[in-house]
Amino acid sequence: MDEKISVKALEDYSDDYSSKVTATFFSKKERITGPEILKLCDIQQINLFVIHELLKAWKLELQKLRSPYFDYSAAPVADALTHFQNLLSNHIAITRENFQPLLKKAVTQTLYLILNPYDFYSSSLTAAGENLRIEDFRNDVKYIRVNRTPLERLLTDLESRKENSISGNEAFAALDHILEEVNFTPEDVDEHLSRFSAVVPLTLESLYEKKGKPAQEKADNPKPAPKVAKIEAAAPAKEPVIPGVPLYDQQPGKGTTLAENFQKRRKIKDTLTINQKFMFTKILFNGDFELFSAAVERLDELDDIGQAKNYISNNYGEWNPESEEYLEFMDIVEKRFG
């Protein structure tokens, strides 16, 4: 499918869905409680995201409790605040006006998690800034039910390090390894879409926009160079960073020869970002991550660009040579043998 997610279509659908659900519920009640939120939608992930937003709202309110006179970090006070939070969680009461924006955001989050889990993972790992607190990440994972496996594996890996926090880049690299190890393929979207459609009709095509544009328009508005090219063109630091190789796998000055580093940079599998892997898997390999991985490994074994093009032509002749995914993939392949 030579398309990308339309932000406007996603927002419009989330608005329609949340409007209908809230209209139905609040036609009989003035406020919604916690237990009612957990049963509101047939798609449990939406309900959990709403609860998660309420938890984050509580944490923001808690941060306001700062005083030059009282120690809110003292253990007895912290315990009391935790008890207070648990008490409040059993007394949630939200009006329609305040609830509908929460529901709309939860619907949008759920659709992103279903349709584009790799981008969702990326935003989850980098939302807190440069460092990811393990405790916060553990709490976030509790509220995820769709495409959850990679995040569970990542959490186990991070907890085994016995650290309180980790850089976003290192967490991202660790997730990249996990995705390869488990041959992760996102859950099939059809069942999820049917549940959405039970409330407001929804098709996959309606959430995507065509990428194809007239040739003149493309010429007038050239697209920016792929991210990989920018990384390769960057000036080297004192200790060169190998693009695509996890930070904890890079050991400059520890017996690695220049030729070995050069070869590692050139391998296709080592230059692809998580988003590229998902994009190529979804668009070029019909969602089959195992097939994608096998093809990339085979391409890395070939000797020159001629063999690579013959391999792609013989095995994937159905690819659209004008699609952005095809052009970006071929650009990466050509750089491998260039």
C-alpha positions as YAML, in Angstrom:
chain: A
units: angstrom
residues:
- id: 1
  name: MET
  ca: [0.00, 0.00, 0.00]
- id: 2
  name: ASP
  ca: [1.80, 3.14, -1.24]
- id: 3
  name: GLU
  ca: [0.26, 5.37, 1.43]
- id: 4
  name: LYS
  ca: [1.00, 7.00, 4.75]
- id: 5
  name: ILE
  ca: [-1.19, 7.70, 7.74]
- id: 6
  name: SER
  ca: [-3.23, 10.87, 7.44]
- id: 7
  name: VAL
  ca: [-3.04, 12.83, 10.67]
- id: 8
  name: LYS
  ca: [-6.22, 14.70, 9.81]
- id: 9
  name: ALA
  ca: [-8.14, 11.50, 9.03]
- id: 10
  name: LEU
  ca: [-6.98, 10.03, 12.32]
- id: 11
  name: GLU
  ca: [-8.01, 13.12, 14.26]
- id: 12
  name: ASP
  ca: [-11.38, 13.31, 12.51]
- id: 13
  name: TYR
  ca: [-12.17, 9.66, 13.18]
- id: 14
  name: SER
  ca: [-11.08, 9.91, 16.82]
- id: 15
  name: ASP
  ca: [-13.34, 12.93, 17.21]
- id: 16
  name: ASP
  ca: [-16.33, 11.10, 15.68]
- id: 17
  name: TYR
  ca: [-15.72, 7.99, 17.77]
- id: 18
  name: SER
  ca: [-15.28, 9.84, 21.07]
- id: 19
  name: SER
  ca: [-18.30, 12.07, 20.35]
- id: 20
  name: LYS
  ca: [-20.58, 9.10, 19.76]
- id: 21
  name: VAL
  ca: [-19.38, 7.14, 22.76]
- id: 22
  name: THR
  ca: [-19.65, 10.08, 25.15]
- id: 23
  name: ALA
  ca: [-23.04, 11.09, 23.78]
- id: 24
  name: THR
  ca: [-24.36, 7.59, 24.43]
- id: 25
  name: PHE
  ca: [-22.94, 7.31, 27.93]
- id: 26
  name: PHE
  ca: [-23.71, 10.82, 29.18]
- id: 27
  name: SER
  ca: [-27.28, 10.70, 27.89]
- id: 28
  name: LYS
  ca: [-28.05, 8.83, 31.11]
- id: 29
  name: LYS
  ca: [-25.37, 10.05, 33.53]
- id: 30
  name: GLU
  ca: [-23.69, 13.32, 34.41]
- id: 31
  name: ARG
  ca: [-20.32, 11.86, 35.40]
- id: 32
  name: ILE
  ca: [-18.27, 8.78, 34.62]
- id: 33
  name: THR
  ca: [-16.39, 6.77, 37.25]
- id: 34
  name: GLY
  ca: [-13.21, 4.67, 37.08]
- id: 35
  name: PRO
  ca: [-14.95, 1.29, 36.87]
- id: 36
  name: GLU
  ca: [-17.24, 2.68, 34.16]
- id: 37
  name: ILE
  ca: [-14.24, 3.91, 32.15]
- id: 38
  name: LEU
  ca: [-12.73, 0.42, 32.20]
- id: 39
  name: LYS
  ca: [-15.92, -0.97, 30.67]
- id: 40
  name: LEU
  ca: [-16.77, 1.93, 28.37]
- id: 41
  name: CYS
  ca: [-15.37, 0.70, 25.05]
- id: 42
  name: ASP
  ca: [-15.23, -2.78, 23.61]
- id: 43
  name: ILE
  ca: [-11.60, -2.01, 22.76]
- id: 44
  name: GLN
  ca: [-9.94, -2.34, 26.15]
- id: 45
  name: GLN
  ca: [-6.82, -0.51, 25.01]
- id: 46
  name: ILE
  ca: [-8.81, 2.72, 24.68]
- id: 47
  name: ASN
  ca: [-10.10, 2.41, 28.24]
- id: 48
  name: LEU
  ca: [-6.60, 1.74, 29.59]
- id: 49
  name: PHE
  ca: [-5.15, 4.76, 27.82]
- id: 50
  name: VAL
  ca: [-7.80, 6.96, 29.44]
- id: 51
  name: ILE
  ca: [-6.88, 5.62, 32.88]
- id: 52
  name: HIS
  ca: [-3.22, 6.14, 32.05]
- id: 53
  name: GLU
  ca: [-3.87, 9.79, 31.22]
- id: 54
  name: LEU
  ca: [-5.59, 10.21, 34.58]
- id: 55
  name: LEU
  ca: [-2.56, 8.71, 36.32]
- id: 56
  name: LYS
  ca: [-0.28, 11.17, 34.53]
- id: 57
  name: ALA
  ca: [-2.61, 14.02, 35.53]
- id: 58
  name: TRP
  ca: [-2.28, 12.93, 39.15]
- id: 59
  name: LYS
  ca: [1.51, 12.92, 38.89]
- id: 60
  name: LEU
  ca: [1.46, 16.45, 37.48]
- id: 61
  name: GLU
  ca: [-0.70, 17.61, 40.37]
- id: 62
  name: LEU
  ca: [1.64, 15.88, 42.81]
- id: 63
  name: GLN
  ca: [4.60, 17.78, 41.40]
- id: 64
  name: LYS
  ca: [2.91, 20.99, 42.49]
- id: 65
  name: LEU
  ca: [3.27, 19.90, 46.10]
- id: 66
  name: ARG
  ca: [6.55, 21.65, 46.80]
- id: 67
  name: SER
  ca: [7.20, 23.68, 49.93]
- id: 68
  name: PRO
  ca: [10.11, 25.41, 51.66]
- id: 69
  name: TYR
  ca: [8.56, 24.34, 54.97]
- id: 70
  name: PHE
  ca: [7.51, 20.70, 54.52]
- id: 71
  name: ASP
  ca: [9.38, 17.62, 53.26]
- id: 72
  name: TYR
  ca: [7.08, 15.88, 50.82]
- id: 73
  name: SER
  ca: [9.82, 13.37, 50.00]
- id: 74
  name: ALA
  ca: [9.88, 11.93, 53.53]
- id: 75
  name: ALA
  ca: [8.94, 8.25, 53.57]
- id: 76
  name: PRO
  ca: [5.80, 8.62, 55.76]
- id: 77
  name: VAL
  ca: [4.57, 11.51, 53.59]
- id: 78
  name: ALA
  ca: [5.28, 9.58, 50.37]
- id: 79
  name: ASP
  ca: [3.38, 6.58, 51.73]
- id: 80
  name: ALA
  ca: [0.46, 8.78, 52.67]
- id: 81
  name: LEU
  ca: [0.39, 10.36, 49.22]
- id: 82
  name: THR
  ca: [0.41, 6.91, 47.61]
- id: 83
  name: HIS
  ca: [-2.52, 5.90, 49.81]
- id: 84
  name: PHE
  ca: [-4.26, 9.14, 48.84]
- id: 85
  name: GLN
  ca: [-3.69, 8.39, 45.14]
- id: 86
  name: ASN
  ca: [-5.20, 4.92, 45.55]
- id: 87
  name: LEU
  ca: [-8.15, 6.47, 47.35]
- id: 88
  name: LEU
  ca: [-8.67, 9.03, 44.60]
- id: 89
  name: SER
  ca: [-8.49, 6.32, 41.91]
- id: 90
  name: ASN
  ca: [-11.58, 4.79, 43.48]
- id: 91
  name: HIS
  ca: [-13.42, 8.10, 43.38]
- id: 92
  name: ILE
  ca: [-13.00, 9.22, 39.77]
- id: 93
  name: ALA
  ca: [-15.86, 11.43, 38.64]
- id: 94
  name: ILE
  ca: [-15.54, 13.22, 35.28]
- id: 95
  name: THR
  ca: [-18.07, 15.31, 33.39]
- id: 96
  name: ARG
  ca: [-18.63, 14.91, 29.66]
- id: 97
  name: GLU
  ca: [-16.88, 18.21, 28.89]
- id: 98
  name: ASN
  ca: [-13.69, 17.05, 30.58]
- id: 99
  name: PHE
  ca: [-13.91, 13.42, 29.58]
- id: 100
  name: GLN
  ca: [-14.35, 13.66, 25.81]
- id: 101
  name: PRO
  ca: [-10.85, 15.12, 25.14]
- id: 102
  name: LEU
  ca: [-9.34, 12.27, 27.19]
- id: 103
  name: LEU
  ca: [-11.27, 9.72, 25.20]
- id: 104
  name: LYS
  ca: [-10.35, 11.29, 21.87]
- id: 105
  name: LYS
  ca: [-6.65, 11.20, 22.75]
- id: 106
  name: ALA
  ca: [-6.96, 7.56, 23.85]
- id: 107
  name: VAL
  ca: [-8.60, 6.61, 20.55]
- id: 108
  name: THR
  ca: [-5.82, 8.30, 18.58]
- id: 109
  name: GLN
  ca: [-3.13, 6.60, 20.67]
- id: 110
  name: THR
  ca: [-4.78, 3.22, 20.17]
- id: 111
  name: LEU
  ca: [-5.00, 3.63, 16.41]
- id: 112
  name: TYR
  ca: [-1.32, 4.61, 16.25]
- id: 113
  name: LEU
  ca: [-0.38, 1.60, 18.37]
- id: 114
  name: ILE
  ca: [-2.32, -0.67, 16.01]
- id: 115
  name: LEU
  ca: [-1.30, 0.86, 12.68]
- id: 116
  name: ASN
  ca: [2.21, 2.11, 13.39]
- id: 117
  name: PRO
  ca: [3.61, 0.44, 16.53]
- id: 118
  name: TYR
  ca: [7.22, 1.34, 15.71]
- id: 119
  name: ASP
  ca: [6.48, 5.07, 15.82]
- id: 120
  name: PHE
  ca: [4.51, 4.50, 19.01]
- id: 121
  name: TYR
  ca: [7.49, 2.71, 20.58]
- id: 122
  name: SER
  ca: [9.79, 5.50, 19.50]
- id: 123
  name: SER
  ca: [7.64, 8.22, 21.07]
- id: 124
  name: SER
  ca: [7.25, 6.16, 24.26]
- id: 125
  name: LEU
  ca: [11.01, 5.87, 24.69]
- id: 126
  name: THR
  ca: [11.84, 9.49, 23.90]
- id: 127
  name: ALA
  ca: [8.85, 11.35, 25.38]
- id: 128
  name: ALA
  ca: [10.62, 11.92, 28.70]
- id: 129
  name: GLY
  ca: [13.62, 13.62, 27.06]
- id: 130
  name: GLU
  ca: [17.11, 12.24, 26.83]
- id: 131
  name: ASN
  ca: [16.76, 9.79, 29.73]
- id: 132
  name: LEU
  ca: [14.11, 7.14, 30.28]
- id: 133
  name: ARG
  ca: [13.27, 6.34, 33.89]
- id: 134
  name: ILE
  ca: [12.81, 2.59, 34.29]
- id: 135
  name: GLU
  ca: [10.04, 3.04, 36.87]
- id: 136
  name: ASP
  ca: [8.08, 5.30, 34.54]
- id: 137
  name: PHE
  ca: [8.55, 2.90, 31.64]
- id: 138
  name: ARG
  ca: [7.38, -0.01, 33.80]
- id: 139
  name: ASN
  ca: [4.18, 1.90, 34.62]
- id: 140
  name: ASP
  ca: [3.63, 2.77, 30.95]
- id: 141
  name: VAL
  ca: [3.90, -0.86, 29.85]
- id: 142
  name: LYS
  ca: [1.19, -1.85, 32.36]
- id: 143
  name: TYR
  ca: [-1.35, 0.05, 30.31]
- id: 144
  name: ILE
  ca: [-0.47, -1.45, 26.92]
- id: 145
  name: ARG
  ca: [-2.27, -4.51, 25.57]
- id: 146
  name: VAL
  ca: [-1.79, -4.21, 21.79]
- id: 147
  name: ASN
  ca: [1.61, -5.06, 20.22]
- id: 148
  name: ARG
  ca: [2.94, -5.34, 23.76]
- id: 149
  name: THR
  ca: [5.56, -8.12, 23.44]
- id: 150
  name: PRO
  ca: [8.59, -6.03, 22.37]
- id: 151
  name: LEU
  ca: [8.03, -3.54, 25.19]
- id: 152
  name: GLU
  ca: [7.77, -6.35, 27.73]
- id: 153
  name: ARG
  ca: [11.04, -7.80, 26.50]
- id: 154
  name: LEU
  ca: [12.67, -4.38, 26.62]
- id: 155
  name: LEU
  ca: [11.45, -3.82, 30.18]
- id: 156
  name: THR
  ca: [12.93, -7.16, 31.26]
- id: 157
  name: ASP
  ca: [16.22, -6.21, 29.65]
- id: 158
  name: LEU
  ca: [16.32, -2.78, 31.29]
- id: 159
  name: GLU
  ca: [15.39, -4.15, 34.71]
- id: 160
  name: SER
  ca: [18.22, -6.68, 34.51]
- id: 161
  name: ARG
  ca: [20.70, -3.80, 34.31]
- id: 162
  name: LYS
  ca: [19.81, -2.65, 37.81]
- id: 163
  name: GLU
  ca: [19.77, 1.00, 36.75]
- id: 164
  name: ASN
  ca: [17.25, 3.72, 37.54]
- id: 165
  name: SER
  ca: [17.38, 5.32, 34.10]
- id: 166
  name: ILE
  ca: [18.85, 4.88, 30.64]
- id: 167
  name: SER
  ca: [19.45, 7.17, 27.68]
- id: 168
  name: GLY
  ca: [16.73, 7.22, 25.07]
- id: 169
  name: ASN
  ca: [19.23, 6.26, 22.36]
- id: 170
  name: GLU
  ca: [20.43, 3.21, 24.27]
- id: 171
  name: ALA
  ca: [16.87, 2.09, 24.99]
- id: 172
  name: PHE
  ca: [16.02, 2.53, 21.31]
- id: 173
  name: ALA
  ca: [19.04, 0.42, 20.30]
- id: 174
  name: ALA
  ca: [18.08, -2.29, 22.80]
- id: 175
  name: LEU
  ca: [14.57, -2.40, 21.35]
- id: 176
  name: ASP
  ca: [16.04, -2.71, 17.85]
- id: 177
  name: HIS
  ca: [17.90, -5.87, 18.92]
- id: 178
  name: ILE
  ca: [14.78, -7.29, 20.53]
- id: 179
  name: LEU
  ca: [12.68, -6.73, 17.40]
- id: 180
  name: GLU
  ca: [15.19, -8.74, 15.38]
- id: 181
  name: GLU
  ca: [15.42, -11.52, 17.96]
- id: 182
  name: VAL
  ca: [11.67, -12.12, 18.18]
- id: 183
  name: ASN
  ca: [11.01, -11.52, 14.45]
- id: 184
  name: PHE
  ca: [8.26, -9.18, 15.57]
- id: 185
  name: THR
  ca: [5.34, -8.69, 13.22]
- id: 186
  name: PRO
  ca: [2.59, -6.24, 14.34]
- id: 187
  name: GLU
  ca: [-0.80, -7.69, 15.16]
- id: 188
  name: ASP
  ca: [-3.29, -8.02, 12.33]
- id: 189
  name: VAL
  ca: [-5.40, -4.87, 12.15]
- id: 190
  name: ASP
  ca: [-8.62, -6.37, 10.77]
- id: 191
  name: GLU
  ca: [-10.03, -7.55, 14.10]
- id: 192
  name: HIS
  ca: [-9.26, -4.21, 15.72]
- id: 193
  name: LEU
  ca: [-10.84, -2.26, 12.88]
- id: 194
  name: SER
  ca: [-14.01, -4.35, 13.08]
- id: 195
  name: ARG
  ca: [-14.40, -3.36, 16.73]
- id: 196
  name: PHE
  ca: [-13.95, 0.29, 15.88]
- id: 197
  name: SER
  ca: [-16.47, -0.08, 13.04]
- id: 198
  name: ALA
  ca: [-19.06, -1.43, 15.44]
- id: 199
  name: VAL
  ca: [-19.25, 2.12, 16.83]
- id: 200
  name: VAL
  ca: [-18.24, 4.27, 13.86]
- id: 201
  name: PRO
  ca: [-17.58, 2.67, 10.44]
- id: 202
  name: LEU
  ca: [-13.87, 2.50, 9.68]
- id: 203
  name: THR
  ca: [-11.76, 1.20, 6.82]
- id: 204
  name: LEU
  ca: [-7.99, 1.04, 6.65]
- id: 205
  name: GLU
  ca: [-7.96, 3.07, 3.43]
- id: 206
  name: SER
  ca: [-9.81, 5.95, 5.07]
- id: 207
  name: LEU
  ca: [-6.93, 6.52, 7.51]
- id: 208
  name: TYR
  ca: [-4.25, 6.77, 4.83]
- id: 209
  name: GLU
  ca: [-3.42, 9.37, 2.24]
- id: 210
  name: LYS
  ca: [-1.90, 8.71, -1.13]
- id: 211
  name: LYS
  ca: [1.75, 9.60, -1.41]
- id: 212
  name: GLY
  ca: [1.77, 9.92, -5.17]
- id: 213
  name: LYS
  ca: [1.87, 13.51, -6.43]
- id: 214
  name: PRO
  ca: [2.20, 15.03, -9.91]
- id: 215
  name: ALA
  ca: [5.75, 15.08, -11.24]
- id: 216
  name: GLN
  ca: [5.84, 18.90, -11.39]
- id: 217
  name: GLU
  ca: [4.71, 19.19, -7.79]
- id: 218
  name: LYS
  ca: [7.44, 16.78, -6.71]
- id: 219
  name: ALA
  ca: [9.99, 18.81, -8.62]
- id: 220
  name: ASP
  ca: [8.81, 22.07, -7.03]
- id: 221
  name: ASN
  ca: [8.77, 20.54, -3.58]
- id: 222
  name: PRO
  ca: [11.68, 18.13, -3.34]
- id: 223
  name: LYS
  ca: [11.54, 15.79, -0.38]
- id: 224
  name: PRO
  ca: [14.33, 15.90, 2.20]
- id: 225
  name: ALA
  ca: [17.10, 13.33, 2.01]
- id: 226
  name: PRO
  ca: [16.55, 10.12, 3.99]
- id: 227
  name: LYS
  ca: [17.70, 10.21, 7.60]
- id: 228
  name: VAL
  ca: [20.31, 7.53, 6.98]
- id: 229
  name: ALA
  ca: [22.06, 9.71, 4.43]
- id: 230
  name: LYS
  ca: [22.20, 12.58, 6.90]
- id: 231
  name: ILE
  ca: [23.79, 10.36, 9.53]
- id: 232
  name: GLU
  ca: [26.43, 9.13, 7.09]
- id: 233
  name: ALA
  ca: [27.24, 12.68, 6.02]
- id: 234
  name: ALA
  ca: [27.70, 13.97, 9.56]
- id: 235
  name: ALA
  ca: [31.18, 14.97, 10.66]
- id: 236
  name: PRO
  ca: [32.81, 12.22, 12.75]
- id: 237
  name: ALA
  ca: [33.22, 12.75, 16.46]
- id: 238
  name: LYS
  ca: [36.49, 12.11, 18.24]
- id: 239
  name: GLU
  ca: [35.37, 8.51, 18.64]
- id: 240
  name: PRO
  ca: [33.39, 7.73, 15.43]
- id: 241
  name: VAL
  ca: [29.89, 6.40, 15.99]
- id: 242
  name: ILE
  ca: [28.86, 3.56, 13.68]
- id: 243
  name: PRO
  ca: [25.37, 4.35, 12.24]
- id: 244
  name: GLY
  ca: [22.73, 1.79, 13.11]
- id: 245
  name: VAL
  ca: [24.94, -0.11, 15.59]
- id: 246
  name: PRO
  ca: [23.64, -0.06, 19.20]
- id: 247
  name: LEU
  ca: [25.69, 2.21, 21.44]
- id: 248
  name: TYR
  ca: [26.56, -0.61, 23.82]
- id: 249
  name: ASP
  ca: [27.96, -2.66, 20.90]
- id: 250
  name: GLN
  ca: [30.37, 0.06, 19.79]
- id: 251
  name: GLN
  ca: [33.82, -0.36, 21.30]
- id: 252
  name: PRO
  ca: [36.22, 2.07, 19.61]
- id: 253
  name: GLY
  ca: [39.87, 1.29, 20.10]
- id: 254
  name: LYS
  ca: [39.33, -2.27, 21.33]
- id: 255
  name: GLY
  ca: [40.91, -4.33, 18.61]
- id: 256
  name: THR
  ca: [38.46, -3.54, 15.79]
- id: 257
  name: THR
  ca: [40.24, -2.87, 12.51]
- id: 258
  name: LEU
  ca: [39.32, -0.05, 10.14]
- id: 259
  name: ALA
  ca: [38.26, -2.60, 7.51]
- id: 260
  name: GLU
  ca: [35.95, -4.33, 9.97]
- id: 261
  name: ASN
  ca: [34.35, -1.03, 10.99]
- id: 262
  name: PHE
  ca: [33.91, -0.10, 7.33]
- id: 263
  name: GLN
  ca: [32.21, -3.41, 6.59]
- id: 264
  name: LYS
  ca: [29.93, -3.03, 9.61]
- id: 265
  name: ARG
  ca: [28.84, 0.41, 8.43]
- id: 266
  name: ARG
  ca: [28.09, -0.88, 4.97]
- id: 267
  name: LYS
  ca: [25.80, -3.77, 5.93]
- id: 268
  name: ILE
  ca: [22.18, -3.00, 5.17]
- id: 269
  name: LYS
  ca: [20.84, -4.52, 8.40]
- id: 270
  name: ASP
  ca: [23.14, -2.29, 10.46]
- id: 271
  name: THR
  ca: [22.09, 0.97, 8.78]
- id: 272
  name: LEU
  ca: [18.32, 0.59, 9.00]
- id: 273
  name: THR
  ca: [16.38, 2.44, 11.67]
- id: 274
  name: ILE
  ca: [13.46, 0.82, 13.48]
- id: 275
  name: ASN
  ca: [10.99, 2.93, 11.52]
- id: 276
  name: GLN
  ca: [12.60, 1.94, 8.23]
- id: 277
  name: LYS
  ca: [12.39, -1.74, 9.16]
- id: 278
  name: PHE
  ca: [8.71, -1.38, 9.94]
- id: 279
  name: MET
  ca: [8.02, 0.68, 6.82]
- id: 280
  name: PHE
  ca: [9.81, -1.75, 4.49]
- id: 281
  name: THR
  ca: [8.23, -4.76, 6.21]
- id: 282
  name: LYS
  ca: [4.75, -3.30, 5.97]
- id: 283
  name: ILE
  ca: [4.89, -1.88, 2.44]
- id: 284
  name: LEU
  ca: [7.37, -4.07, 0.55]
- id: 285
  name: PHE
  ca: [7.09, -7.41, 2.37]
- id: 286
  name: ASN
  ca: [3.35, -7.48, 3.15]
- id: 287
  name: GLY
  ca: [3.91, -7.24, 6.89]
- id: 288
  name: ASP
  ca: [6.12, -10.35, 7.09]
- id: 289
  name: PHE
  ca: [9.13, -9.36, 9.22]
- id: 290
  name: GLU
  ca: [10.75, -12.77, 8.84]
- id: 291
  name: LEU
  ca: [10.62, -12.47, 5.06]
- id: 292
  name: PHE
  ca: [12.07, -8.96, 5.26]
- id: 293
  name: SER
  ca: [14.92, -10.11, 7.52]
- id: 294
  name: ALA
  ca: [15.78, -13.02, 5.22]
- id: 295
  name: ALA
  ca: [15.85, -10.74, 2.17]
- id: 296
  name: VAL
  ca: [18.14, -8.21, 3.85]
- id: 297
  name: GLU
  ca: [20.50, -10.94, 5.04]
- id: 298
  name: ARG
  ca: [20.64, -12.37, 1.50]
- id: 299
  name: LEU
  ca: [21.38, -8.95, 0.01]
- id: 300
  name: ASP
  ca: [24.21, -8.45, 2.50]
- id: 301
  name: GLU
  ca: [25.74, -11.74, 1.30]
- id: 302
  name: LEU
  ca: [25.88, -10.67, -2.37]
- id: 303
  name: ASP
  ca: [29.00, -9.31, -4.05]
- id: 304
  name: ASP
  ca: [27.84, -6.31, -6.06]
- id: 305
  name: ILE
  ca: [24.90, -4.06, -6.97]
- id: 306
  name: GLY
  ca: [24.19, -6.06, -10.14]
- id: 307
  name: GLN
  ca: [23.55, -9.22, -8.15]
- id: 308
  name: ALA
  ca: [21.45, -7.25, -5.68]
- id: 309
  name: LYS
  ca: [19.24, -5.77, -8.40]
- id: 310
  name: ASN
  ca: [18.82, -9.17, -10.05]
- id: 311
  name: TYR
  ca: [17.83, -10.70, -6.71]
- id: 312
  name: ILE
  ca: [15.22, -8.00, -6.10]
- id: 313
  name: SER
  ca: [13.92, -8.18, -9.67]
- id: 314
  name: ASN
  ca: [13.61, -11.97, -9.60]
- id: 315
  name: ASN
  ca: [11.97, -12.19, -6.18]
- id: 316
  name: TYR
  ca: [10.06, -8.92, -5.79]
- id: 317
  name: GLY
  ca: [9.03, -7.89, -9.27]
- id: 318
  name: GLU
  ca: [5.65, -6.73, -7.96]
- id: 319
  name: TRP
  ca: [7.18, -3.79, -6.09]
- id: 320
  name: ASN
  ca: [6.13, -0.37, -7.33]
- id: 321
  name: PRO
  ca: [9.35, 1.25, -8.64]
- id: 322
  name: GLU
  ca: [7.82, 4.72, -8.20]
- id: 323
  name: SER
  ca: [6.92, 4.31, -4.53]
- id: 324
  name: GLU
  ca: [8.92, 6.18, -1.90]
- id: 325
  name: GLU
  ca: [9.52, 2.96, 0.02]
- id: 326
  name: TYR
  ca: [11.01, 1.27, -3.04]
- id: 327
  name: LEU
  ca: [13.20, 4.26, -3.87]
- id: 328
  name: GLU
  ca: [14.43, 4.59, -0.30]
- id: 329
  name: PHE
  ca: [15.13, 0.85, -0.04]
- id: 330
  name: MET
  ca: [17.05, 0.83, -3.32]
- id: 331
  name: ASP
  ca: [19.01, 3.89, -2.25]
- id: 332
  name: ILE
  ca: [20.14, 1.99, 0.84]
- id: 333
  name: VAL
  ca: [21.01, -1.10, -1.25]
- id: 334
  name: GLU
  ca: [23.05, 1.01, -3.69]
- id: 335
  name: LYS
  ca: [24.94, 2.62, -0.83]
- id: 336
  name: ARG
  ca: [25.74, -0.87, 0.46]
- id: 337
  name: PHE
  ca: [27.61, -1.72, -2.74]
- id: 338
  name: GLY
  ca: [28.67, 1.78, -3.75]
...
